[in-house]
Amino acid sequence: MIRLTADDLTLTDSQALKIRYHLLEFIPATRCTIHRGPGPVIEVPDHDPAELAPGVLDRIEQIADCSFKVESAPAGRREVE
């Protein structure tokens, strides 16, 4: 599972929708979960962080106007809604 986290930030609805679009379109993923924050958590199940191309991460960080920490969440971890 790809897990993106950031501190001291709350994503707007518009930012969350744009980020969701980029992840679903360019990984490509069938679903992703975004907890807008504060301290946003974005999870993309069934994909490995290696599948997140640098250009896609750059675009997501531009949309959010922050840097995200990329992690690999354990397979059994429950998703945040």
Secondary structure by P-SEA (a helix, b strand, c coil): cbbbbbccccccaaaaaaaaaaaaccccccccccccccbbbbbbcccccccccaaaaaaaaaaacbbbbbbbccccccccc
